Amino acid sequence: MLVIPAIDLKDGRCVRLRQGDMAAETVYSDDVPAVARQWQQAGASLIHVVDLNGAVDGQPRNLSQISAIIRTVKLNIQVGGGIRSIETVRRYLGAGVARVVLGTAALTDRSFLEKACQEFPRQILLGLDARDGKVAVRGWTAISETTAAELLKELAGYALGAVIYTDIARDGMLGGPNLAALQEMVELSSFPVIASGGISRIEDLRAVQSLGPRVEGAIVGKALYDGKLDYRAALAALGEA
């Protein structure tokens, strides 16, 4: 199982939010490429990058920082946040991003999602962000009436590479993942599942890993930046498991 460091970008800086609140940020670095280099040196094979401004605005806002990451490190990058057109998908993948994450568009623009999956099979990930089981959109600023389970069932036939499930209430809170919801996603999903939100200890990673071989990885952010979880120790522990 992959342990995937997160780089969340807001106003050109690496930050973490609490429960997706754009006003509740902690700034960790103004040197985004250096942060990516840190995770590469620690042994990461994949980094999860989110354009937080883009997620709210509906179009990329931190392209220069993402381009700098691609130039700086030699590992896979997946990017989400504000990807609402096939042109943006092409731009990211053409620039060297390995996979892109669609969240809002998966719910609101099914024809775009279908086109993206047809043109770039398995390079499109579903960002399934939920609060109380319902899908959040537009950078988590709005909650739909569609449940995560319903959306996952609707998209079963699409050529998605994986689904990233985030429990918003757990995100940035260091309280552990929502294992019951993750288990449901694993059971319902036709695709590999990536866990996100609340992971802060090696025990959390092992609990996610125990959900089965369909779990591709776990995204970790605040716990790494706050020093509560050592990345190399996490890799070693999962390797031993």
Buried (B, 14 or more C-beta within 10 A) or exposed (E): BBBBBBBBBBEBBBBBBBBBEBEEBEEBBEBBBEBBBBBBEBEBEBBBBBBBBBBBBBBBBBBEBBBBBBEBBEBBBBBBBBBBBBEBBBBBBEBEBBBBBBBBBBBEBEEBBBBBBEBBEEBBBBBBBBBEBBBBBBBBEEBBEBBBBBBBEEBEEBBBBBBBBBBBBBBBBBBBBBBEBBBBBBEBBEBBBBBBBBBBBBEBBBBBBEBEEBBBBBBBBBBBBEEEBBBEEBBEBBEEE
